[in-house]
Amino acid sequence: MSAPRNASTEIGQRRKYTFRGTDYPSVTTILKYTPKEWLGAWAAKMVATEAVTGYEALGLAIAEQGTEAALRALKRVPWVKRDAAADFGSAKHEVLEALVAERTIPETVHHREIEQWRELYQPLVEFSEAQVVNTAVGYAGSLDLIAEVYGRRLLIDLKSSSVLDHVMRMQLAAYRYAEAVFVDDRIVAEMPPVEGCAVLWIPRDHPQDWQFIEVDAGAEAWRAFLNVKGTHDFLRGYEKRAVGELILPRALEVA
């Protein structure tokens, strides 16, 4: 999947978009500030699974390189799994882009699920991989599709995660309530109103079980996104500053 034209990535995988000389945090970067109670349990599961299923390999590593080498390998497991999942999602987005643009699909990528979706739902695509911005609130992002499906204009996002959560509703709401579609410093269109939002879900563990799901990404999800945006702004604004001033004992103050 090609990177958005006006996007760049900072330290810590923070993506920003530049529009008319101003940097705007991406929607996905802002949503990293949502609670992720499941993340610790998921990481522990990945490490435990690797330790069990890769016991022989770990034993060999310990024998050849020592315990520390095996521990380093186990510590890397969650990041390796995360990157593999990201690669799967990027590949699916590449296929979606190619189908929309009627380009040749890379032969190395399994893409039957997206072809099936297109054949069944016959979307009439209005925007694909469009960059959007909201200068008043202060964010930007790249949406996957705005397309007419069965006579309704929908904002559609492709998801490849193992499960869906309500954070995606905030993501879709942020795109939905953007102000404009832009390229470089030029607004190419006002953000078109949509009649609903949907997710094309292709779970990476069982892609053959893909589903097309309409989700509620209206006013409630928009308010939730604005709350997270406030948390993002607060923490980013103070991340390089001390949390407060030292209170000295009065005896020291007199001295």
Backbone torsions as a table, in degrees:
resi	resn	phi	psi	omega
1	MET	NA	126.9	-179.7
2	SER	-72.3	145.9	179.6
3	ALA	-70.7	147.4	176.2
4	PRO	-56.2	142.0	-170.9
5	ARG	-58.8	-39.8	-175.3
6	ASN	-104.8	18.9	-177.2
7	ALA	-105.4	151.4	172.6
8	SER	-143.9	159.2	-176.1
9	THR	-116.3	130.0	179.3
10	GLU	-96.0	-178.7	176.1
11	ILE	-58.8	139.6	-179.4
12	GLY	83.2	19.3	178.9
13	GLN	57.7	35.4	175.9
14	ARG	-89.9	116.1	-179.5
15	ARG	-93.7	141.6	176.3
16	LYS	-135.3	155.8	176.1
17	TYR	-116.9	140.9	177.7
18	THR	-107.7	124.1	179.9
19	PHE	-138.1	118.8	179.1
20	ARG	51.5	45.0	174.4
21	GLY	82.6	0.0	-179.2
22	THR	-115.5	137.3	176.6
23	ASP	-91.3	132.6	178.6
24	TYR	-122.1	131.6	177.1
25	PRO	-64.8	147.5	179.3
26	SER	-75.3	158.6	177.6
27	VAL	-58.9	-44.0	-177.7
28	THR	-67.8	-33.7	176.2
29	THR	-65.5	-43.6	177.9
30	ILE	-59.6	-41.9	-175.7
31	LEU	-74.3	-5.7	171.8
32	LYS	-67.3	-14.1	-179.7
33	TYR	-89.6	8.9	173.2
34	THR	-81.3	151.9	179.3
35	PRO	-62.1	142.3	179.5
36	LYS	-134.4	66.3	-178.6
37	GLU	-61.5	-28.3	-176.7
38	TRP	-74.6	-17.7	-169.9
39	LEU	-64.4	-41.7	179.8
40	GLY	-63.0	-43.5	179.4
41	ALA	-64.7	-39.7	179.0
42	TRP	-63.5	-46.2	-179.9
43	ALA	-61.5	-42.2	179.1
44	ALA	-62.3	-40.8	179.0
45	LYS	-63.4	-43.4	-179.8
46	MET	-62.0	-43.2	-179.8
47	VAL	-66.2	-44.7	-179.6
48	ALA	-62.9	-42.5	179.2
49	THR	-62.5	-43.1	179.3
50	GLU	-64.4	-38.7	-179.5
51	ALA	-64.6	-36.5	-179.1
52	VAL	-78.9	-52.7	-176.2
53	THR	-72.4	-25.8	-179.7
54	GLY	-105.4	29.6	-174.4
55	TYR	-57.5	-45.4	-177.2
56	GLU	-64.2	-42.8	179.2
57	ALA	-64.0	-40.3	178.4
58	LEU	-66.1	-38.5	177.9
59	GLY	-61.8	-40.1	178.0
60	LEU	-65.4	-42.2	-180.0
61	ALA	-62.9	-41.3	179.3
62	ILE	-63.9	-43.4	-178.2
63	ALA	-64.4	-37.9	-175.2
64	GLU	-89.5	-35.9	-171.8
65	GLN	-121.0	-9.8	179.5
66	GLY	98.7	168.2	-176.8
67	THR	-62.3	-39.2	-177.3
68	GLU	-59.2	-37.7	179.1
69	ALA	-64.2	-42.2	178.3
70	ALA	-65.0	-40.5	178.5
71	LEU	-63.9	-40.6	177.8
72	ARG	-63.0	-40.1	179.2
73	ALA	-63.5	-42.5	179.6
74	LEU	-66.4	-38.0	179.0
75	LYS	-62.8	-30.0	-178.7
76	ARG	-79.3	-14.1	-172.3
77	VAL	-54.6	-50.5	-178.8
78	PRO	-57.7	-36.8	-178.5
79	TRP	-73.2	-35.7	175.9
80	VAL	-63.7	-44.9	179.1
81	LYS	-63.9	-40.8	178.6
82	ARG	-61.5	-44.6	-178.9
83	ASP	-66.7	-36.4	177.6
84	ALA	-64.2	-40.9	177.7
85	ALA	-64.6	-40.2	178.1
86	ALA	-63.9	-38.2	178.2
87	ASP	-64.5	-39.7	177.8
88	PHE	-62.2	-46.5	179.6
89	GLY	-63.4	-41.1	178.9
90	SER	-62.6	-40.4	179.1
91	ALA	-62.1	-42.0	179.6
92	LYS	-65.4	-38.6	177.5
93	HIS	-65.7	-36.4	176.6
94	GLU	-60.0	-44.2	-179.9
95	VAL	-64.9	-42.9	179.1
96	LEU	-60.8	-45.3	177.5
97	GLU	-58.6	-44.3	-177.6
98	ALA	-65.6	-41.3	179.7
99	LEU	-64.9	-42.5	-179.8
100	VAL	-63.9	-41.3	-178.4
101	ALA	-84.8	0.9	-179.1
102	GLU	57.0	40.4	175.0
103	ARG	-96.0	166.3	176.8
104	THR	-68.1	132.3	-179.0
105	ILE	-84.5	134.1	178.6
106	PRO	-55.1	128.9	-176.0
107	GLU	-66.9	-22.9	-177.0
108	THR	-77.9	-8.7	-176.4
109	VAL	-104.5	127.1	174.6
110	HIS	-75.2	125.6	-170.1
111	HIS	-136.2	13.3	-173.2
112	ARG	-59.8	-33.9	-175.8
113	GLU	-62.4	-42.7	-178.3
114	ILE	-70.9	-36.6	175.5
115	GLU	-62.5	-41.5	178.3
116	GLN	-61.6	-43.9	179.4
117	TRP	-59.9	-46.1	-179.7
118	ARG	-63.6	-40.9	-179.7
119	GLU	-65.7	-38.5	-176.5
120	LEU	-78.3	-39.6	-172.0
121	TYR	-102.7	-15.1	176.4
122	GLN	47.1	57.4	-178.2
123	PRO	-67.8	139.0	173.4
124	LEU	-100.5	101.3	-169.9
125	VAL	-78.1	129.5	176.2
126	GLU	-101.0	-43.7	176.5
127	PHE	-135.6	141.8	176.4
128	SER	-135.7	133.3	-179.6
129	GLU	49.2	47.8	-177.3
130	ALA	-87.9	135.2	173.9
131	GLN	-85.5	131.2	-178.9
132	VAL	-126.7	155.0	-177.8
133	VAL	-142.1	146.9	170.5
134	ASN	-127.2	99.8	-175.3
135	THR	-73.8	-27.3	-179.0
136	ALA	-68.6	-46.0	179.8
137	VAL	-82.9	-35.7	176.2
138	GLY	97.4	60.5	175.8
139	TYR	-158.7	166.5	176.5
140	ALA	-148.4	171.9	-179.8
141	GLY	-177.3	179.4	179.2
142	SER	-125.4	116.3	177.6
143	LEU	-89.8	157.1	-177.2
144	ASP	-79.9	-55.6	-176.1
145	LEU	-148.2	145.8	157.9
146	ILE	-121.2	119.5	-173.7
147	ALA	-146.7	153.5	174.2
148	GLU	-88.3	124.0	178.0
149	VAL	-127.0	119.3	-178.5
150	TYR	53.4	40.9	175.0
151	GLY	82.8	5.1	-179.9
152	ARG	-120.6	136.1	176.0
153	ARG	-82.3	120.0	-177.0
154	LEU	-121.4	145.7	169.4
155	LEU	-94.3	121.1	-169.7
156	ILE	-120.6	134.4	177.4
157	ASP	-122.2	140.0	177.1
158	LEU	-94.3	126.8	178.7
159	LYS	-122.5	139.9	179.9
160	SER	-125.0	12.8	179.9
161	SER	-69.5	161.7	179.7
162	SER	-68.3	-31.5	177.9
163	VAL	-135.9	159.7	175.5
164	LEU	-105.2	143.6	176.5
165	ASP	-130.7	179.3	-174.2
166	HIS	-81.0	-7.4	174.5
167	VAL	-61.3	-33.5	-180.0
168	MET	-63.0	-28.9	177.4
169	ARG	-64.4	-40.9	177.1
170	MET	-65.6	-39.3	178.8
171	GLN	-61.4	-48.0	179.4
172	LEU	-64.5	-38.6	178.4
173	ALA	-63.5	-38.9	178.4
174	ALA	-61.3	-43.3	176.6
175	TYR	-65.2	-43.2	-176.5
176	ARG	-60.5	-39.0	-176.1
177	TYR	-100.4	20.7	171.0
178	ALA	-67.4	165.8	-178.3
179	GLU	-89.9	-38.4	-170.9
180	ALA	-156.8	160.5	170.3
181	VAL	-96.3	134.1	-175.7
182	PHE	-137.1	157.2	170.2
183	VAL	-136.7	125.7	-174.4
184	ASP	55.4	-124.1	178.9
185	ASP	-103.8	18.4	-174.4
186	ARG	-114.1	128.6	172.6
187	ILE	-80.5	122.7	-178.6
188	VAL	-96.1	-18.6	178.4
189	ALA	-169.7	148.1	168.0
190	GLU	-68.4	151.2	-178.6
191	MET	-62.9	118.8	-177.4
192	PRO	-72.0	138.5	176.3
193	PRO	-67.9	141.1	178.8
194	VAL	-116.7	157.5	-179.3
195	GLU	-91.9	-7.4	179.2
196	GLY	178.2	174.6	178.4
197	CYS	-127.9	149.4	-177.7
198	ALA	-146.6	159.5	178.1
199	VAL	-122.9	127.8	168.3
200	LEU	-90.8	104.2	-172.7
201	TRP	-100.1	117.7	176.6
202	ILE	-121.7	87.1	-176.1
203	PRO	-61.2	131.0	-173.7
204	ARG	-64.1	-26.8	-179.5
205	ASP	-78.4	-29.9	-179.4
206	HIS	-141.2	68.7	-174.8
207	PRO	-61.1	-24.9	179.7
208	GLN	-67.5	-15.3	-179.9
209	ASP	-96.5	32.1	-176.9
210	TRP	-60.0	153.3	179.5
211	GLN	-140.8	150.6	175.0
212	PHE	-111.7	112.4	-167.2
213	ILE	-122.7	126.3	172.3
214	GLU	-81.3	132.9	-178.0
215	VAL	-124.6	151.7	179.5
216	ASP	-83.6	104.0	178.0
217	ALA	-125.1	58.2	-178.0
218	GLY	-104.6	-141.0	-172.2
219	ALA	-60.8	-40.1	-178.4
220	GLU	-64.2	-45.9	179.3
221	ALA	-66.4	-34.5	178.2
222	TRP	-64.7	-43.6	177.9
223	ARG	-62.6	-39.7	178.7
224	ALA	-63.8	-41.5	177.9
225	PHE	-61.9	-42.1	179.4
226	LEU	-61.6	-36.1	176.5
227	ASN	-63.7	-44.0	178.5
228	VAL	-65.7	-37.9	177.5
229	LYS	-60.3	-39.1	177.3
230	GLY	-63.4	-41.5	177.3
231	THR	-63.8	-44.2	177.9
232	HIS	-57.2	-48.8	-177.3
233	ASP	-63.5	-41.4	-179.4
234	PHE	-62.9	-50.7	-176.0
235	LEU	-69.8	-39.0	177.4
236	ARG	-66.7	-35.2	-179.1
237	GLY	-68.0	-26.9	-175.9
238	TYR	-111.6	4.8	-171.1
239	GLU	-64.9	-23.7	-179.7
240	LYS	-104.8	12.9	-178.4
241	ARG	-116.3	152.1	176.4
242	ALA	-65.5	151.6	-177.9
243	VAL	-74.1	-15.7	180.0
244	GLY	179.8	-170.9	-179.8
245	GLU	-109.6	143.6	180.0
246	LEU	-67.7	131.8	175.8
247	ILE	-93.0	112.4	-178.7
248	LEU	-85.3	148.0	172.4
249	PRO	-61.0	145.9	-177.5
250	ARG	-59.4	-30.7	179.3
251	ALA	-61.6	-38.1	178.6
252	LEU	-72.2	-34.8	179.6
253	GLU	-63.3	-41.9	179.3
254	VAL	-65.2	-41.6	-178.7
255	ALA	-66.0	NA	NA
